[in-house]
Amino acid sequence: MSIRIHRKLLIAEDIEDNYLLCKAYLENKYSLIRAHDGEEAISLFLQHSPDAILMDLRMPCIDGYQATEAIRQMSFFYTYYCCHGLCIRRRSEKGVGTWLLGVFA
């Protein structure tokens, strides 16, 4: 019997259907933590120290850009993915983005 340890993934997404789509693809590989806006994403980041973040860019309260910047100031060496619609952009330690090939749909 092997014990499988899932990495923690914080998903910051305010639209339920988008979150459910991400969940369907990722829940078997990651322990998912969901934030409904940027403010909650920052709070959950501090509480759970996820391995990576999937961040929607347009959300109420604090948007994904602001939340990503706040998290980046707290933890410079971090990988996160910024999403808007079906475009996914990977950001790494130094903030250099590379476009990922592939979308969820």
Protein Blocks (a to p, Z undefined) as FASTA:
>chain_A
ZZddddddddddfbfklmmmmmmmmmmmpccdddfbfklmmmmmmmnopabdcddfbdgh
iafklmmmmmmmmmmbacddddehjbccdddfkopacddeddfZZ
